[in-house]
Amino acid sequence: MGKITIALIGAGQRGVNYTGYALEHPDELQVVAVAEPNQQRSQKFKSLHGLSDEMCFESWEDLLARPKLADAVLICTQDNMHYEPTMKALEAGYHVLLEKPMSPDPLECIRMGERSEQYGRVFSICHVLRYTDFFGTIKTLLNEGAIGQLMSIQHNENVAYWHQAHSFVRGNWRKAAESSPMILAKSCHDLDIILWLAGADCTHVSSFGSLSHFKMENAPKGAPQRCLDGCPVSDTCPYYAPKVYLTDNIHWPTSAISDDLSLEARTKALQEGPYGKCVYHCDNDVVDHQVVNMEFANGVTAAFTMSAFTNDCSRTLKLMGTKGEIRAAMEKNEIEVIDFETGTTKQISLETPGGHIGHGGGDFGLIRDFVKLVQQGGQGNGLTSAAHSVQSHLMAFAAERSRLDRRVVNMREFTFEGA
C-alpha cells in the first residue's frame, strides 16, 4: 500500500500540527476531509490542504455519516469528546489516531482499546514523546545495559508558571469535569514514558497534590476580575494578561486566544474571553502541583513531580541503575551517562530538530509510525498503540484516586470491572 488518506476531526492547533506531515510528505499522506464547527478554522484548513466544500463538515457526526471517505481519521477534539467519534470511526472501518488523553473515563479507555481489537483496526494514541530522539536514545541506553539494571526513576515535568496560567487556570483544561484531571490532561505523556522506561507493568501508585496558589484568597489587594479593568499590580504581576497576549509575538500561546490575531481582536478577547481574567479570579479547579510514586512488577520505583512553579517549560529526569546513572534534560537535548566502575562521564548532545516539528520531533515521528502501520494493513503494534497506552492512562486515574482518597492504590483495582 502506498500513500494513505486521512480525515481530520477537530482542526485546532494539535490537528493542524499533525497534518502538517501531509504537506511535507505528500507521497505518504493526504488529508481528504475535515470536520470543524469553527468556520474560520475550517476555511483556513480547507485552503491549506486544497479540500473541496463537499469534504468540509461542521461535525464529526456529519463526516462519519457519509460512506467511508479515507483510510484513517485523526481525532483532535476536546478530551471529553473523544469516545463517541472513536467508537463510531472504528465501527465504520477507519483506522484511528487519537489525541491524548484517550478519555477522562477509565472504562471508555478500555472499551476503545477492545473495540479496535474487535475490528482489527490500527488504533494509536498521540503519546509523541516515545518518538523523540531524546527518549528513544535513553531507552536504547537502558536496553544496552549502559547503567546495569535500572532501579529508580526521577522524572520532573516543569510546566512553567505562564503555561499553567494559560492552559490550566484560564484555558480549556482548567476544570477537571470539563476536560480531565491535571495528571491526565498534562502528564499522561510523562506517565507513559515512565512506564516505557521502567519496562514492566505498574503495580502500585500513591500521589499527593493540590490547587494551592491560583485561587481567590491569593489575589493581590484590589485586583479586579479582569486584568484590563485597572489592575493595581499590573507592573509586577507575572500573569498580567497584556504582558502575555498583547505583544509582537503572536505564536502560541497567544495564537490560542483568537483566530483573528490583530491587536484589536486580541484586546477584545482579553476584555470578553477567559484569557483576560485575573488568574486569582478564575473558575479553575485542577491542581497546580502534584507528586506521584510508582512501583513496577520488576522492582523498579519511580517518582514523578509535576509543578506549575518553574520558569522553563521542560522535562528533566534521572535514571539510577546498578552500574551507573543517566541524567537528562529534554529541551536541551542533553543526556549524561555516568559509569560507576570507571568513573567516566559520557555526554550525549542530540541535534535539535527544526522548530516547526513539535515535541522534539515526536509529532512527525508519531505520524510516520501511524502511516506505516496503516500501510501494513494494521499488522503489528506501534509504539503508542492502545495496547500500550491504556495502562499509562489507568496509572493516571490511579494517581488521581490516590490523591483524593489519600491512600496507596493497587493497580488491580483498575480492571474492566473495577475501573
PLY file of the C-alpha trace (Angstrom):
ply
format ascii 1.0
element vertex 419
property float x
property float y
property float z
element edge 418
property int vertex1
property int vertex2
end_header
0.00 0.00 0.00
1.36 3.43 -0.93
0.03 6.82 0.10
-2.74 6.74 2.68
-5.63 9.17 3.12
-6.84 10.68 6.37
-9.76 12.81 7.60
-9.24 15.25 10.47
-11.83 15.69 13.21
-11.04 18.88 15.09
-8.88 21.46 13.29
-7.36 23.05 16.38
-3.64 23.56 16.86
-2.79 19.92 17.52
-4.71 18.68 14.48
-3.14 21.33 12.25
0.34 20.46 13.54
-0.03 16.72 12.98
-1.49 17.06 9.49
1.42 19.31 8.55
3.15 15.99 7.86
0.96 15.61 4.75
2.21 18.94 3.39
5.85 17.90 3.79
5.37 14.27 2.74
2.55 14.29 0.14
3.78 10.97 -1.25
2.93 9.29 2.10
-0.15 11.06 3.44
-3.03 13.09 2.01
-5.72 14.89 4.01
-9.04 14.49 2.20
-11.66 15.79 4.67
-12.11 17.85 7.83
-14.82 18.20 10.48
-14.61 21.51 12.35
-17.51 23.64 13.68
-15.46 26.85 13.74
-15.90 28.17 10.18
-12.81 30.36 10.26
-10.63 27.40 11.23
-12.39 25.15 8.74
-11.86 27.56 5.85
-8.21 28.05 6.73
-7.65 24.30 6.88
-9.59 23.79 3.64
-7.30 26.25 1.85
-4.15 24.76 3.39
-4.93 21.24 2.16
-6.87 22.07 -1.01
-10.15 20.50 0.11
-13.47 20.91 -1.67
-16.55 22.31 0.05
-18.11 18.85 -0.01
-15.27 17.48 2.12
-15.61 20.07 4.89
-18.10 19.15 7.62
-19.39 21.03 10.63
-19.37 18.00 12.94
-17.83 14.57 13.28
-21.35 13.12 13.09
-21.78 14.58 9.59
-18.40 13.27 8.44
-18.89 9.75 9.80
-22.45 9.57 8.44
-21.02 9.55 4.93
-19.69 6.38 3.29
-16.04 5.80 4.25
-14.03 8.78 2.99
-10.46 7.83 3.91
-8.21 5.10 5.21
-7.98 6.70 8.65
-9.23 9.50 10.89
-7.23 11.74 13.19
-9.35 12.82 16.19
-8.22 16.00 17.93
-11.36 17.16 19.73
-11.51 18.12 23.42
-10.77 15.39 25.98
-14.40 14.57 26.79
-15.31 14.41 23.08
-13.03 11.50 22.13
-15.07 8.40 22.93
-18.07 8.62 20.61
-16.25 9.57 17.38
-13.56 6.97 18.06
-16.04 4.16 18.59
-18.07 5.20 15.54
-14.96 5.54 13.33
-13.60 2.11 14.29
-17.01 0.58 13.56
-17.17 2.39 10.20
-13.89 0.85 9.06
-11.41 3.62 9.78
-8.03 3.26 11.40
-7.80 5.85 14.19
-5.13 8.15 15.56
-6.42 9.78 18.75
-5.04 12.79 20.59
-4.21 12.16 24.23
-5.72 11.64 26.70
-7.92 8.88 25.33
-10.82 9.80 27.62
-11.43 11.22 31.12
-13.29 7.96 31.88
-11.20 4.81 32.52
-13.95 2.50 31.27
-14.10 4.39 27.98
-10.32 3.97 27.55
-10.63 0.22 27.98
-13.66 -0.07 25.71
-11.99 1.86 22.90
-9.00 -0.47 23.07
-11.27 -3.50 22.97
-13.25 -2.09 20.04
-10.08 -1.63 17.97
-9.08 -5.25 18.62
-12.59 -6.44 17.77
-12.45 -4.82 14.33
-8.71 -5.31 13.73
-8.03 -1.61 13.23
-4.89 0.41 13.89
-5.65 2.49 16.99
-2.78 4.69 18.14
-2.64 7.40 20.80
-0.67 10.63 20.39
1.97 9.91 23.02
4.55 11.77 20.97
7.41 11.59 23.49
8.14 7.94 22.64
9.03 9.08 19.12
11.62 11.68 20.11
15.32 11.02 19.61
15.76 12.09 23.23
13.65 9.40 24.87
14.48 6.87 22.17
18.18 7.27 23.00
17.54 6.82 26.72
15.51 3.66 26.06
18.33 2.28 23.89
20.89 3.01 26.63
18.76 1.11 29.14
18.30 -1.83 26.77
22.05 -1.97 26.16
22.75 -2.10 29.90
24.60 1.23 29.99
23.75 1.64 33.70
23.26 -2.02 34.57
19.87 -2.96 35.95
17.52 0.00 36.24
16.39 0.57 39.82
14.85 4.03 40.17
13.49 6.86 38.01
13.08 10.51 38.96
11.10 12.49 36.39
10.11 16.16 36.57
7.59 17.88 34.37
8.29 21.59 34.76
5.03 23.06 33.49
6.15 26.74 33.71
4.18 29.40 35.54
2.95 31.03 32.30
1.87 27.73 30.73
-0.10 26.81 33.85
-1.83 30.18 33.77
-2.64 29.90 30.07
-3.87 26.31 29.81
-4.86 25.22 33.31
-6.06 28.39 35.02
-7.60 30.44 32.21
-7.73 27.86 29.42
-9.62 24.81 28.22
-8.12 22.43 30.78
-8.82 24.49 33.91
-11.75 22.39 35.18
-11.44 18.63 35.62
-15.14 17.99 34.96
-14.98 19.78 31.59
-11.72 18.19 30.43
-9.86 15.82 32.75
-7.70 15.92 35.90
-4.33 17.66 35.51
-2.40 14.40 35.92
-4.24 13.03 32.88
-4.56 16.15 30.73
-0.97 17.34 31.12
1.03 14.41 32.43
-0.27 11.23 30.78
2.68 11.76 28.37
5.04 11.51 31.32
3.42 8.51 32.99
3.53 6.77 29.60
7.24 7.48 29.25
7.94 6.27 32.80
6.03 3.05 32.08
8.02 2.56 28.85
11.37 3.18 30.51
10.56 1.02 33.55
9.90 -1.93 31.23
7.24 -3.66 33.32
3.64 -3.29 34.45
2.86 -0.77 37.16
1.57 -2.44 40.35
1.05 0.34 42.95
0.57 4.12 42.89
0.44 6.84 45.54
0.01 10.57 44.96
-0.30 13.94 46.68
-1.08 17.37 45.26
-3.48 20.28 45.34
-4.53 23.64 43.94
-2.65 25.93 46.30
-1.85 29.22 44.58
-4.27 30.12 41.79
-7.31 30.88 43.90
-9.21 33.88 45.20
-7.59 34.22 48.63
-4.20 34.81 46.98
-5.39 37.70 44.80
-3.48 40.98 45.33
-5.48 43.62 47.18
-7.80 45.43 44.80
-7.23 43.03 41.89
-10.25 43.21 39.51
-11.92 40.27 37.80
-10.13 41.14 34.56
-6.60 42.36 34.00
-7.70 45.24 31.76
-10.10 46.61 34.38
-7.45 48.64 36.19
-5.23 46.10 37.96
-3.19 47.83 40.72
-0.25 45.39 40.35
-0.08 45.28 36.54
3.59 46.31 36.55
4.71 43.50 38.85
2.29 40.60 38.27
3.85 37.92 36.02
0.36 36.82 34.99
-0.89 40.23 33.78
-2.63 39.22 30.53
-1.40 42.07 28.24
2.21 41.10 29.04
1.49 37.68 27.60
-1.00 38.25 24.79
-0.62 41.85 23.56
2.99 41.72 22.37
4.56 41.39 18.93
4.80 37.62 19.44
1.63 36.08 18.03
2.76 32.46 18.22
1.43 30.05 20.84
0.12 30.68 23.46
-1.11 34.00 22.01
-2.39 32.24 18.88
-4.83 30.25 21.04
-6.86 33.22 22.32
-8.33 34.34 18.98
-8.49 33.18 15.37
-8.02 36.84 14.41
-4.59 37.84 15.73
-4.85 41.58 15.10
-4.15 43.73 18.16
-7.76 44.88 18.19
-9.12 41.31 18.16
-6.69 40.14 20.83
-7.62 43.08 23.04
-11.30 42.24 22.62
-10.54 38.61 23.51
-8.98 39.77 26.80
-11.94 42.04 27.50
-14.53 39.32 26.89
-12.92 35.89 26.96
-11.29 33.68 29.61
-7.71 34.66 28.79
-8.24 38.19 30.11
-9.33 37.05 33.56
-7.20 37.57 36.65
-5.60 34.20 37.45
-6.85 34.55 41.02
-10.47 35.07 39.94
-10.94 32.16 37.51
-13.17 29.10 37.95
-10.24 26.66 37.76
-10.07 23.59 40.00
-7.18 21.42 38.70
-4.03 21.07 40.81
-1.02 23.35 40.35
1.47 20.84 41.79
1.42 17.06 42.25
3.76 14.17 43.02
3.23 10.51 42.05
5.14 7.49 43.35
5.01 4.24 41.38
6.15 0.65 41.87
6.58 -1.74 38.94
6.44 -5.52 38.70
10.21 -5.78 38.10
11.04 -3.86 41.30
11.71 -0.51 39.61
10.38 2.50 41.52
9.62 5.92 40.08
8.93 9.38 41.49
7.20 11.90 39.25
6.80 15.61 40.06
4.58 17.99 38.12
4.82 21.65 39.13
3.49 24.92 37.76
6.11 26.88 39.66
9.01 26.77 37.25
10.42 29.28 34.81
11.01 26.91 31.90
8.53 24.56 30.29
10.72 21.46 30.29
11.26 17.85 31.28
14.23 16.66 33.31
14.97 13.18 34.61
17.45 10.93 36.36
17.63 7.15 35.96
19.60 5.18 38.54
20.96 1.71 37.86
23.24 -0.84 39.48
26.26 0.18 37.36
25.63 3.85 36.65
23.14 6.65 36.22
21.65 8.78 33.45
20.86 12.46 33.85
18.94 14.14 31.05
17.24 17.39 30.04
14.80 17.09 27.14
14.59 20.71 26.00
18.39 20.97 25.97
18.61 17.59 24.19
21.39 16.64 26.59
21.99 13.21 28.11
24.77 12.40 30.59
25.77 8.80 31.33
27.93 8.13 34.42
29.71 4.78 34.81
30.33 3.72 38.43
33.15 1.27 37.62
35.31 3.58 35.52
34.18 6.87 36.98
33.82 8.24 33.47
31.04 10.50 32.23
29.75 10.40 28.68
27.98 13.44 27.29
25.43 12.95 24.51
24.15 16.06 22.72
21.40 15.37 20.23
20.69 17.54 17.24
17.66 19.74 17.85
15.00 19.20 15.17
13.59 22.16 13.25
11.33 24.47 15.20
8.29 23.52 13.10
8.48 19.93 14.26
6.73 19.71 17.63
7.80 17.92 20.80
11.42 17.44 19.79
10.47 15.75 16.53
7.94 13.48 18.21
4.89 14.85 16.39
6.11 13.81 12.95
7.64 10.59 14.29
4.19 9.64 15.55
2.54 10.34 12.19
5.26 8.46 10.33
4.70 5.39 12.54
0.92 5.57 12.11
1.22 5.84 8.33
3.46 2.79 8.26
1.03 0.75 10.39
-1.89 1.63 8.11
0.18 0.83 5.02
0.85 -2.60 6.52
-2.86 -3.18 6.93
-2.82 -2.92 10.72
-0.33 -5.72 11.25
1.71 -5.25 14.43
1.56 -2.62 17.17
3.11 0.82 17.06
4.92 2.37 19.99
1.72 4.07 21.17
-0.98 1.60 20.22
-3.92 1.36 22.60
-2.45 -1.89 23.90
0.38 0.19 25.41
-1.48 3.41 26.15
-4.40 2.08 28.17
-2.16 1.10 31.09
-0.47 4.50 31.37
-3.92 6.14 31.32
-5.04 3.85 34.12
-1.93 4.88 36.05
-3.13 8.49 35.82
-6.59 7.53 37.07
-5.00 5.57 39.93
-2.86 8.59 40.83
-5.91 10.85 40.96
-7.80 8.34 43.08
-4.82 8.12 45.42
-4.58 11.90 45.67
-8.26 12.28 46.51
-8.51 9.27 48.83
-5.04 9.78 50.36
-4.11 6.11 50.07
-1.94 3.72 48.07
-3.80 2.31 45.08
-3.23 -1.23 43.82
-3.42 -1.19 40.02
-5.53 -4.36 40.17
-8.41 -2.07 41.17
-8.34 -0.75 37.62
-9.62 -3.79 35.77
-12.56 -3.58 33.39
-14.94 -4.19 36.32
-13.12 -2.01 38.83
-12.09 0.96 36.71
0 1
1 2
2 3
3 4
4 5
5 6
6 7
7 8
8 9
9 10
10 11
11 12
12 13
13 14
14 15
15 16
16 17
17 18
18 19
19 20
20 21
21 22
22 23
23 24
24 25
25 26
26 27
27 28
28 29
29 30
30 31
31 32
32 33
33 34
34 35
35 36
36 37
37 38
38 39
39 40
40 41
41 42
42 43
43 44
44 45
45 46
46 47
47 48
48 49
49 50
50 51
51 52
52 53
53 54
54 55
55 56
56 57
57 58
58 59
59 60
60 61
61 62
62 63
63 64
64 65
65 66
66 67
67 68
68 69
69 70
70 71
71 72
72 73
73 74
74 75
75 76
76 77
77 78
78 79
79 80
80 81
81 82
82 83
83 84
84 85
85 86
86 87
87 88
88 89
89 90
90 91
91 92
92 93
93 94
94 95
95 96
96 97
97 98
98 99
99 100
100 101
101 102
102 103
103 104
104 105
105 106
106 107
107 108
108 109
109 110
110 111
111 112
112 113
113 114
114 115
115 116
116 117
117 118
118 119
119 120
120 121
121 122
122 123
123 124
124 125
125 126
126 127
127 128
128 129
129 130
130 131
131 132
132 133
133 134
134 135
135 136
136 137
137 138
138 139
139 140
140 141
141 142
142 143
143 144
144 145
145 146
146 147
147 148
148 149
149 150
150 151
151 152
152 153
153 154
154 155
155 156
156 157
157 158
158 159
159 160
160 161
161 162
162 163
163 164
164 165
165 166
166 167
167 168
168 169
169 170
170 171
171 172
172 173
173 174
174 175
175 176
176 177
177 178
178 179
179 180
180 181
181 182
182 183
183 184
184 185
185 186
186 187
187 188
188 189
189 190
190 191
191 192
192 193
193 194
194 195
195 196
196 197
197 198
198 199
199 200
200 201
201 202
202 203
203 204
204 205
205 206
206 207
207 208
208 209
209 210
210 211
211 212
212 213
213 214
214 215
215 216
216 217
217 218
218 219
219 220
220 221
221 222
222 223
223 224
224 225
225 226
226 227
227 228
228 229
229 230
230 231
231 232
232 233
233 234
234 235
235 236
236 237
237 238
238 239
239 240
240 241
241 242
242 243
243 244
244 245
245 246
246 247
247 248
248 249
249 250
250 251
251 252
252 253
253 254
254 255
255 256
256 257
257 258
258 259
259 260
260 261
261 262
262 263
263 264
264 265
265 266
266 267
267 268
268 269
269 270
270 271
271 272
272 273
273 274
274 275
275 276
276 277
277 278
278 279
279 280
280 281
281 282
282 283
283 284
284 285
285 286
286 287
287 288
288 289
289 290
290 291
291 292
292 293
293 294
294 295
295 296
296 297
297 298
298 299
299 300
300 301
301 302
302 303
303 304
304 305
305 306
306 307
307 308
308 309
309 310
310 311
311 312
312 313
313 314
314 315
315 316
316 317
317 318
318 319
319 320
320 321
321 322
322 323
323 324
324 325
325 326
326 327
327 328
328 329
329 330
330 331
331 332
332 333
333 334
334 335
335 336
336 337
337 338
338 339
339 340
340 341
341 342
342 343
343 344
344 345
345 346
346 347
347 348
348 349
349 350
350 351
351 352
352 353
353 354
354 355
355 356
356 357
357 358
358 359
359 360
360 361
361 362
362 363
363 364
364 365
365 366
366 367
367 368
368 369
369 370
370 371
371 372
372 373
373 374
374 375
375 376
376 377
377 378
378 379
379 380
380 381
381 382
382 383
383 384
384 385
385 386
386 387
387 388
388 389
389 390
390 391
391 392
392 393
393 394
394 395
395 396
396 397
397 398
398 399
399 400
400 401
401 402
402 403
403 404
404 405
405 406
406 407
407 408
408 409
409 410
410 411
411 412
412 413
413 414
414 415
415 416
416 417
417 418
